[in-house]
């Protein structure tokens, strides 16, 4: 049975509570990601900022967000109105982030994570160990895991060790830092984005040359190009 630690992204891009909204928007664009955890000075996660949190922000989109109708403003309570104003005009991550945190630990099964995402209508969930952020699982990570999982089999300790060995070697290179590796029955499944075919081959070579790997399945795709 695959768990969070088998499919999570370990190299997580994060921001601080004081990071500006403009810097967060640029970071999401540059990294081709849709959300980031907010980490405080104690390295604990205090919130999440997603594309959705920025969509209605004045500073992020450069124009005034759509206003609520006058009668909705009249019946709305003051705290809600104040919170809405802060989230659309705030200057930092602390102002716009979602503070309601849903998290999992490293041993949470993928099926449970899938139900959690669906129940809370969220696209990603942080993975915590002793209160510290150790990874992030998005819907894409989840689907990758489910794509290779064999429900009738548990993930062996050898497979997990192989995945960790390949990942550790990939992290030594900028072109392999954000590759996800899932090993099952000795076969290494490679997921992530590449910018050139040479990166595809280099990543595959690292997996192929790892002792104990019986085969490699390449699921790597070219990084999407966003046009501004």
RODRENLO-650061 format. One line per 3 residues: for each residue x, y, z of N, C-alpha, C. Coordinates in nm, 2 decimals, decimal comma, padded with zeros to 4 digits. Example, Ala and Ser with C-alpha at 12.3 -4.5 7.8 and 13.67 -1.06 7.14 Angstrom:
residues 2
01,32/-00,57/00,78/01,23/-00,45/00,78/01,32/-00,33/00,78 ~ 01,28/-00,22/00,71/01,37/-00,11/00,71/01,29/00,00/00,79
//
This chain:
residues 228
00,08/-00,12/00,00/00,00/00,00/00,00/00,09/00,12/00,00 ~ 00,07/00,21/-00,10/00,15/00,33/-00,11/00,09/00,44/-00,01 ~ 00,19/00,51/00,05/00,15/00,61/00,15/00,21/00,75/00,11
00,19/00,85/00,19/00,23/00,98/00,15/00,38/00,99/00,12 ~ 00,46/00,92/00,20/00,61/00,93/00,18/00,66/00,87/00,05 ~ 00,57/00,79/-00,01/00,61/00,72/-00,14/00,59/00,82/-00,26
00,50/00,91/-00,25/00,47/00,99/-00,37/00,49/01,14/-00,35 ~ 00,51/01,19/-00,22/00,52/01,33/-00,20/00,64/01,40/-00,26 ~ 00,62/01,52/-00,29/00,73/01,61/-00,34/00,81/01,65/-00,21
00,93/01,62/-00,21/01,01/01,65/-00,09/01,08/01,79/-00,09 ~ 01,11/01,83/-00,21/01,17/01,96/-00,23/01,06/02,07/-00,25 ~ 01,01/02,11/-00,14/00,89/02,20/-00,14/00,93/02,35/-00,14
00,87/02,42/-00,24/00,89/02,57/-00,24/00,81/02,63/-00,14 ~ 00,86/02,71/-00,05/00,79/02,78/00,06/00,81/02,93/00,06 ~ 00,73/03,00/00,13/00,74/03,14/00,15/00,73/03,17/00,30
00,77/03,29/00,34/00,76/03,34/00,48/00,63/03,42/00,49 ~ 00,58/03,44/00,62/00,46/03,52/00,64/00,47/03,66/00,58 ~ 00,60/03,71/00,59/00,62/03,85/00,54/00,65/03,86/00,39
00,65/03,75/00,32/00,67/03,76/00,17/00,56/03,83/00,11 ~ 00,60/03,93/00,02/00,50/04,01/-00,05/00,41/03,93/-00,15 ~ 00,29/03,98/-00,17/00,20/03,92/-00,26/00,26/03,92/-00,40
00,32/04,02/-00,44/00,38/04,03/-00,57/00,49/03,92/-00,59 ~ 00,57/03,91/-00,49/00,68/03,81/-00,49/00,62/03,66/-00,50 ~ 00,51/03,64/-00,43/00,45/03,51/-00,43/00,39/03,48/-00,57
00,33/03,58/-00,64/00,28/03,56/-00,77/00,39/03,53/-00,87 ~ 00,50/03,60/-00,86/00,61/03,57/-00,95/00,67/03,44/-00,92 ~ 00,67/03,39/-00,80/00,73/03,26/-00,76/00,64/03,15/-00,82
00,51/03,16/-00,81/00,42/03,06/-00,86/00,44/03,05/-01,01 ~ 00,45/03,17/-01,08/00,47/03,17/-01,22/00,60/03,11/-01,26 ~ 00,71/03,15/-01,19/00,84/03,10/-01,23/00,86/02,95/-01,21
00,80/02,90/-01,10/00,81/02,75/-01,06/00,70/02,67/-01,13 ~ 00,61/02,73/-01,20/00,50/02,65/-01,26/00,42/02,57/-01,15 ~ 00,39/02,63/-01,04/00,32/02,57/-00,93/00,20/02,65/-00,90
00,10/02,59/-00,83/-00,03/02,66/-00,81/-00,05/02,69/-00,66 ~ 00,05/02,66/-00,58/00,03/02,70/-00,44/00,16/02,68/-00,36 ~ 00,18/02,75/-00,25/00,30/02,73/-00,16/00,26/02,74/-00,01
00,33/02,65/00,07/00,31/02,66/00,21/00,38/02,79/00,27 ~ 00,32/02,84/00,38/00,38/02,95/00,44/00,45/02,90/00,57 ~ 00,58/02,93/00,59/00,66/02,87/00,70/00,70/02,99/00,79
00,69/02,97/00,92/00,73/03,08/01,01/00,87/03,06/01,06 ~ 00,92/03,14/01,15/01,06/03,14/01,19/01,10/03,01/01,26 ~ 01,00/02,93/01,31/01,03/02,80/01,38/01,02/02,69/01,28
01,01/02,72/01,15/01,00/02,62/01,04/00,87/02,54/01,05 ~ 00,77/02,60/01,11/00,64/02,53/01,12/00,54/02,60/01,01 ~ 00,46/02,52/00,96/00,37/02,57/00,86/00,25/02,64/00,92
00,22/02,76/00,88/00,12/02,84/00,94/00,00/02,87/00,84 ~ 00,02/02,83/00,71/-00,09/02,86/00,62/-00,05/02,82/00,48 ~ -00,14/02,84/00,38/-00,11/02,80/00,24/-00,16/02,92/00,16
-00,08/02,95/00,05/-00,13/03,05/-00,04/-00,14/02,98/-00,18 ~ -00,26/02,99/-00,24/-00,28/02,93/-00,37/-00,31/03,03/-00,48 ~ -00,31/02,99/-00,60/-00,35/03,08/-00,71/-00,49/03,14/-00,68
-00,58/03,06/-00,62/-00,71/03,11/-00,59/-00,71/03,23/-00,49 ~ -00,61/03,22/-00,39/-00,60/03,33/-00,30/-00,55/03,46/-00,36 ~ -00,48/03,45/-00,47/-00,43/03,57/-00,54/-00,52/03,62/-00,65
-00,61/03,54/-00,70/-00,69/03,58/-00,82/-00,76/03,71/-00,80 ~ -00,82/03,73/-00,68/-00,89/03,85/-00,66/-00,82/03,96/-00,59 ~ -00,68/03,95/-00,59/-00,60/04,04/-00,52/-00,57/04,16/-00,60
-00,59/04,28/-00,55/-00,56/04,40/-00,63/-00,42/04,41/-00,68 ~ -00,32/04,39/-00,59/-00,18/04,40/-00,63/-00,14/04,29/-00,72 ~ -00,20/04,17/-00,71/-00,16/04,06/-00,80/-00,21/04,07/-00,94
-00,34/04,11/-00,95/-00,40/04,12/-01,09/-00,40/04,26/-01,15 ~ -00,36/04,36/-01,07/-00,35/04,49/-01,12/-00,48/04,57/-01,14 ~ -00,59/04,52/-01,09/-00,72/04,59/-01,10/-00,81/04,55/-00,99
-00,91/04,64/-00,96/-01,00/04,61/-00,85/-01,08/04,49/-00,88 ~ -01,08/04,39/-00,78/-01,17/04,27/-00,80/-01,31/04,31/-00,80 ~ -01,39/04,22/-00,85/-01,53/04,24/-00,86/-01,59/04,27/-00,72
-01,68/04,37/-00,71/-01,74/04,41/-00,59/-01,87/04,33/-00,56 ~ -01,89/04,30/-00,43/-02,02/04,24/-00,40/-02,13/04,34/-00,42 ~ -02,25/04,29/-00,45/-02,36/04,38/-00,46/-02,39/04,45/-00,33
-02,46/04,57/-00,34/-02,48/04,65/-00,22/-02,56/04,58/-00,11 ~ -02,66/04,50/-00,15/-02,74/04,44/-00,05/-02,67/04,33/00,02 ~ -02,58/04,26/-00,05/-02,50/04,16/00,02/-02,41/04,22/00,12
-02,35/04,34/00,08/-02,27/04,41/00,18/-02,34/04,45/00,30 ~ -02,47/04,49/00,28/-02,55/04,53/00,40/-02,58/04,42/00,49 ~ -02,61/04,30/00,44/-02,64/04,19/00,53/-02,52/04,11/00,58
-02,40/04,14/00,51/-02,28/04,07/00,56/-02,24/04,13/00,69 ~ -02,17/04,04/00,77/-02,13/04,09/00,90/-01,99/04,16/00,89 ~ -01,96/04,24/00,98/-01,83/04,33/00,98/-01,71/04,24/00,97
-01,69/04,14/01,05/-01,57/04,06/01,04/-01,55/04,00/00,91 ~ -01,66/03,95/00,84/-01,64/03,89/00,71/-01,60/04,00/00,61 ~ -01,65/04,12/00,62/-01,62/04,22/00,53/-01,47/04,27/00,55
-01,43/04,28/00,67/-01,29/04,31/00,70/-01,20/04,21/00,65 ~ -01,23/04,08/00,67/-01,14/03,97/00,63/-01,13/03,97/00,48 ~ -01,24/04,00/00,41/-01,24/04,00/00,26/-01,15/04,12/00,21
-01,17/04,23/00,28/-01,08/04,35/00,24/-00,94/04,31/00,26 ~ -00,90/04,25/00,37/-00,76/04,22/00,40/-00,71/04,12/00,29 ~ -00,79/04,02/00,26/-00,74/03,92/00,16/-00,73/03,98/00,02
-00,80/04,08/-00,01/-00,79/04,14/-00,15/-00,70/04,26/-00,16 ~ -00,66/04,31/-00,04/-00,57/04,43/-00,04/-00,45/04,41/00,04 ~ -00,44/04,30/00,11/-00,32/04,27/00,19/-00,19/04,27/00,11
-00,08/04,29/00,18/00,05/04,30/00,11/00,14/04,18/00,13 ~ 00,11/04,09/00,22/00,20/03,98/00,25/00,12/03,85/00,25 ~ 00,20/03,74/00,26/00,14/03,61/00,27/00,05/03,60/00,39
00,09/03,65/00,50/00,01/03,65/00,62/-00,13/03,71/00,60 ~ -00,14/03,80/00,51/-00,27/03,87/00,49/-00,36/03,78/00,40 ~ -00,30/03,71/00,30/-00,39/03,64/00,20/-00,40/03,49/00,22
-00,31/03,44/00,30/-00,30/03,29/00,31/-00,43/03,23/00,38 ~ -00,45/03,10/00,34/-00,56/03,03/00,41/-00,50/02,97/00,53 ~ -00,56/03,00/00,65/-00,51/02,95/00,78/-00,57/02,82/00,82
-00,68/02,78/00,76/-00,73/02,65/00,79/-00,65/02,54/00,73 ~ -00,57/02,47/00,81/-00,47/02,38/00,76/-00,52/02,24/00,77 ~ -00,51/02,17/00,65/-00,54/02,02/00,65/-00,41/01,96/00,61
-00,37/01,86/00,69/-00,24/01,80/00,67/-00,25/01,65/00,69 ~ -00,14/01,58/00,65/-00,13/01,44/00,67/00,01/01,41/00,72 ~ 00,03/01,28/00,77/00,16/01,24/00,80/00,22/01,15/00,70
00,34/01,11/00,71/00,41/01,03/00,61/00,35/00,89/00,58 ~ 00,28/00,84/00,68/00,23/00,71/00,67/00,08/00,70/00,63 ~ 00,03/00,82/00,59/-00,12/00,82/00,55/-00,13/00,75/00,42
-00,22/00,66/00,40/-00,24/00,59/00,28/-00,30/00,68/00,17 ~ -00,27/00,65/00,04/-00,31/00,74/-00,07/-00,47/00,75/-00,07 ~ -00,53/00,64/-00,05/-00,68/00,64/-00,05/-00,74/00,74/00,05
-00,68/00,75/00,17/-00,72/00,84/00,27/-00,70/00,98/00,23 ~ -00,58/01,01/00,16/-00,54/01,14/00,11/-00,64/01,18/00,01 ~ -00,68/01,09/-00,08/-00,77/01,12/-00,19/-00,91/01,17/-00,13
-00,95/01,10/-00,03/-01,08/01,13/00,03/-01,07/01,27/00,10 ~ -00,95/01,30/00,16/-00,93/01,42/00,23/-00,93/01,54/00,13 ~ -00,87/01,53/00,02/-00,87/01,63/-00,08/-01,01/01,66/-00,13
-01,09/01,55/-00,16/-01,22/01,56/-00,21/-01,31/01,63/-00,10 ~ -01,30/01,58/00,02/-01,39/01,63/00,13/-01,37/01,78/00,15 ~ -01,24/01,82/00,15/-01,21/01,96/00,18/-01,20/02,05/00,05
-01,22/01,99/-00,07/-01,22/02,06/-00,19/-01,09/02,14/-00,21 ~ -00,98/02,07/-00,18/-00,84/02,13/-00,19/-00,76/02,06/-00,30 ~ -00,66/02,12/-00,35/-00,57/02,06/-00,45/-00,44/02,00/-00,40
-00,41/02,04/-00,28/-00,28/01,99/-00,22/-00,29/01,98/-00,07 ~ -00,20/01,90/-00,01/-00,20/01,89/00,13/-00,05/01,88/00,18 ~ -00,01/01,95/00,28/00,12/01,93/00,33/00,14/01,80/00,41
00,26/01,75/00,41/00,29/01,63/00,49/00,38/01,67/00,60 ~ 00,34/01,64/00,72/00,41/01,69/00,84/00,47/01,57/00,92 ~ 00,59/01,60/00,98/00,65/01,50/01,07/00,70/01,58/01,20
00,64/01,55/01,31/00,67/01,62/01,43/00,64/01,77/01,42 ~ 00,53/01,80/01,34/00,49/01,94/01,32/00,57/02,02/01,22 ~ 00,67/01,96/01,16/00,75/02,02/01,06/00,72/01,97/00,92
00,73/02,06/00,82/00,69/02,03/00,68/00,80/01,94/00,62 ~ 00,77/01,82/00,57/00,86/01,73/00,51/00,83/01,70/00,36 ~ 00,71/01,75/00,32/00,67/01,72/00,18/00,54/01,78/00,15
00,50/01,77/00,03/00,37/01,82/-00,02/00,31/01,72/-00,12 ~ 00,18/01,70/-00,11/00,11/01,61/-00,20/00,01/01,69/-00,28 ~ 00,02/01,69/-00,41/-00,08/01,76/-00,49/-00,17/01,65/-00,55
-00,27/01,69/-00,62/-00,35/01,59/-00,70/-00,27/01,51/-00,80 ~ -00,17/01,59/-00,86/-00,09/01,52/-00,96/00,00/01,41/-00,89 ~ 00,05/01,44/-00,77/00,13/01,33/-00,70/00,04/01,21/-00,67
-00,08/01,24/-00,63/-00,17/01,14/-00,59/-00,20/01,05/-00,71 ~ -00,23/01,11/-00,83/-00,26/01,04/-00,95/-00,15/00,95/-01,00 ~ -00,02/01,01/-00,98/00,09/00,93/-01,02/00,11/00,80/-00,94
00,08/00,82/-00,81/00,09/00,70/-00,72/-00,01/00,60/-00,76 ~ -00,14/00,65/-00,78/-00,25/00,55/-00,81/-00,22/00,49/-00,94 ~ -00,15/00,56/-01,03/-00,13/00,50/-01,17/-00,04/00,38/-01,17
00,05/00,37/-01,07/00,15/00,26/-01,06/00,12/00,16/-00,95 ~ 00,02/00,20/-00,86/00,00/00,12/-00,75/-00,07/-00,01/-00,78 ~ -00,03/-00,12/-00,71/-00,10/-00,25/-00,72/-00,17/-00,27/-00,59
-00,30/-00,25/-00,58/-00,37/-00,26/-00,45/-00,34/-00,38/-00,37 ~ -00,32/-00,49/-00,44/-00,31/-00,62/-00,37/-00,17/-00,64/-00,31 ~ -00,08/-00,54/-00,34/00,06/-00,56/-00,28/00,10/-00,44/-00,20
00,18/-00,47/-00,09/00,23/-00,36/-00,01/00,36/-00,32/-00,07 ~ 00,40/-00,19/-00,04/00,53/-00,14/-00,09/00,64/-00,20/00,00 ~ 00,74/-00,26/-00,06/00,84/-00,33/00,02/00,94/-00,22/00,07
01,01/-00,26/00,18/01,12/-00,18/00,23/01,23/-00,16/00,13 ~ 01,25/-00,26/00,05/01,36/-00,25/-00,06/01,32/-00,14/-00,16 ~ 01,19/-00,15/-00,20/01,14/-00,05/-00,30/01,15/00,09/-00,25
01,11/00,11/-00,12/01,12/00,25/-00,06/01,27/00,29/-00,05 ~ 01,36/00,20/-00,02/01,50/00,23/-00,01/01,56/00,27/-00,15 ~ 01,51/00,20/-00,25/01,56/00,23/-00,39/01,51/00,37/-00,43
01,38/00,40/-00,40/01,33/00,53/-00,43/01,41/00,64/-00,36 ~ 01,44/00,62/-00,24/01,51/00,72/-00,16/01,65/00,74/-00,22 ~ 01,72/00,63/-00,26/01,85/00,64/-00,31/01,85/00,71/-00,45
01,76/00,69/-00,53/01,75/00,76/-00,66/01,72/00,90/-00,64 ~ 01,62/00,93/-00,55/01,59/01,07/-00,52/01,71/01,15/-00,46 ~ 01,78/01,09/-00,37/01,90/01,15/-00,32/02,00/01,19/-00,42
02,02/01,10/-00,52/02,12/01,13/-00,63/02,06/01,24/-00,72 ~ 01,93/01,23/-00,75/01,87/01,34/-00,84/01,88/01,47/-00,78 ~ 01,87/01,48/-00,64/01,87/01,61/-00,58/02,01/01,68/-00,59
02,11/01,61/-00,63/02,24/01,67/-00,65/02,25/01,76/-00,77 ~ 02,15/01,75/-00,86/02,15/01,82/-00,99/02,03/01,90/-01,00 ~ 02,04/02,02/-01,05/01,93/02,11/-01,07/01,82/02,06/-01,16
01,86/01,98/-01,26/01,76/01,93/-01,35/01,69/01,81/-01,30 ~ 01,73/01,76/-01,18/01,66/01,64/-01,12/01,60/01,67/-00,99 ~ 01,61/01,80/-00,95/01,56/01,83/-00,81/01,41/01,82/-00,79
01,33/01,83/-00,89/01,19/01,82/-00,88/01,13/01,70/-00,94 ~ 01,21/01,60/-00,96/01,16/01,47/-01,02/01,10/01,38/-00,90 ~ 00,99/01,33/-00,92/00,93/01,23/-00,83/00,96/01,09/-00,87
01,00/01,01/-00,78/01,03/00,87/-00,81/00,94/00,78/-00,72 ~ 00,88/00,68/-00,79/00,80/00,58/-00,72/00,85/00,45/-00,77 ~ 00,89/00,36/-00,68/00,95/00,23/-00,71/00,85/00,13/-00,66
00,82/00,04/-00,76/00,73/-00,08/-00,72/00,78/-00,20/-00,79 ~ 00,80/-00,31/-00,72/00,85/-00,43/-00,77/00,99/-00,41/-00,84 ~ 01,07/-00,31/-00,79/01,20/-00,29/-00,85/01,20/-00,20/-00,97
01,08/-00,16/-01,02/01,07/-00,07/-01,14/01,05/00,07/-01,09 ~ 01,14/00,16/-01,14/01,14/00,30/-01,10/01,05/00,38/-01,20 ~ 00,95/00,44/-01,14/00,86/00,52/-01,23/00,90/00,67/-01,20
00,94/00,74/-01,31/00,99/00,88/-01,30/00,88/00,97/-01,35 ~ 00,85/01,07/-01,26/00,75/01,17/-01,29/00,81/01,31/-01,27 ~ 00,76/01,41/-01,35/00,81/01,54/-01,33/00,82/01,62/-01,46
00,88/01,74/-01,46/00,89/01,82/-01,58/01,04/01,83/-01,62 ~ 01,06/01,83/-01,75/01,20/01,85/-01,80/01,19/01,97/-01,90 ~ 01,31/02,02/-01,93/01,32/02,13/-02,03/01,39/02,09/-02,15
01,45/01,97/-02,15/01,53/01,92/-02,27/01,53/01,77/-02,27 ~ 01,55/01,71/-02,38/01,56/01,56/-02,39/01,69/01,51/-02,32 ~ 01,79/01,60/-02,31/01,91/01,56/-02,24/01,89/01,54/-02,09
01,79/01,62/-02,04/01,76/01,60/-01,90/01,68/01,47/-01,88 ~ 01,60/01,43/-01,97/01,52/01,30/-01,97/01,62/01,19/-01,96 ~ 01,72/01,19/-02,04/01,82/01,08/-02,05/01,90/01,08/-01,92
01,94/01,19/-01,87/02,03/01,20/-01,75/01,95/01,14/-01,63 ~ 01,83/01,18/-01,62/01,74/01,14/-01,51/01,72/00,98/-01,51 ~ 01,70/00,94/-01,63/01,68/00,79/-01,65/01,80/00,72/-01,62
01,92/00,77/-01,66/02,05/00,70/-01,63/02,07/00,69/-01,48 ~ 02,04/00,79/-01,41/02,06/00,78/-01,26/01,98/00,67/-01,20 ~ 01,85/00,65/-01,25/01,77/00,55/-01,20/01,82/00,41/-01,25
01,86/00,40/-01,38/01,91/00,27/-01,43/02,03/00,22/-01,37 ~ 02,12/00,32/-01,33/02,25/00,28/-01,27/02,24/00,25/-01,12 ~ 02,12/00,27/-01,06/02,11/00,24/-00,92/02,10/00,09/-00,89
02,19/00,03/-00,82/02,18/-00,11/-00,79/02,05/-00,16/-00,73 ~ 01,99/-00,26/-00,79/01,87/-00,31/-00,75/01,75/-00,27/-00,83 ~ 01,77/-00,17/-00,92/01,66/-00,13/-01,01/01,65/-00,23/-01,12
01,53/-00,28/-01,14/01,51/-00,38/-01,25/01,46/-00,32/-01,38 ~ 01,41/-00,20/-01,37/01,36/-00,14/-01,49/01,32/00,01/-01,46 ~ 01,30/00,09/-01,57/01,27/00,23/-01,55/01,15/00,26/-01,64
01,05/00,32/-01,59/00,93/00,37/-01,66/00,94/00,52/-01,67 ~ 00,95/00,58/-01,79/00,96/00,73/-01,80/00,83/00,79/-01,82 ~ 00,78/00,87/-01,72/00,66/00,95/-01,74/00,69/01,10/-01,74
00,81/01,13/-01,76/00,85/01,27/-01,76/00,79/01,35/-01,88 ~ 00,75/01,47/-01,86/00,69/01,56/-01,96/00,76/01,69/-01,97 ~ 00,75/01,76/-02,08/00,81/01,89/-02,09/00,73/01,99/-02,01
00,81/02,08/-01,95/00,75/02,19/-01,87/00,65/02,27/-01,95 ~ 00,53/02,30/-01,90/00,44/02,38/-01,98/00,49/02,52/-01,99 ~ 00,47/02,59/-02,10/00,51/02,73/-02,13/00,39/02,82/-02,10
00,40/02,91/-02,01/00,30/03,01/-01,98/00,32/03,14/-02,05 ~ 00,23/03,18/-02,13/00,24/03,31/-02,20/00,17/03,42/-02,13 ~ 00,25/03,53/-02,10/00,19/03,64/-02,03/00,12/03,74/-02,12
//
